[in-house]
Amino acid sequence: MGEALGPENRDVSTVLVNLGTLQELKGNYPAAEPLLRRALAIREAIFGPQHLELAPVLANLATLHQVQHNFARSELLYKRAVDIWQKATAVRSRDFAQTLENLGVLYLIQHKNDEAGALFERAVTIKIDLLGPQHRAGGHWSQQSGHR
């Protein structure tokens, strides 16, 4: 795969991410990881190790490790993705907020409740800022109760 476009092409990387995600959803984690790692390597070769294009792939890899209970590796990958988003000042994105939320879940699993809470608060602030406090998607947002 990738010969016609060249092995270091963003489009090839995107297809690899999609294939890796598909394998992950099917529960085929051993097949998913090399696809996501290859996608990451392509983006690192094209853009460098701190480019915003890497953050979503890092977050995907982190999620893959999280579902396999490899929490230490997952945390490192999530933190790298968060760091990239912050340095690129792309902290007003749904993907960034979702990654904060996912890292928060990882911390909950590890009983790091204070860290999880801080990340959840940050994620919800970003989502409210992006969507507005009255956004309705699949339910309603009640500012009084905090429930959706």
Number of C-alpha atoms within 10 A of each C-alpha: 9 13 9 8 11 11 14 18 17 18 16 21 23 17 16 23 24 16 17 27 22 15 17 21 12 11 14 13 18 12 16 23 20 14 21 26 19 18 28 25 18 22 25 16 12 14 14 13 15 16 16 21 19 22 26 20 23 25 26 23 26 28 24 24 19 21 14 12 13 13 18 12 16 25 21 14 22 26 19 18 27 24 15 23 24 14 13 12 11 14 16 16 15 15 17 23 22 17 25 25 21 23 27 24 20 25 19 15 14 11 11 13 15 12 15 22 16 13 21 20 15 14 25 15 16 19 20 13 12 13 13 12 14 11 14 12 9 7 9 12 17 13 10 6 7 7 9 11
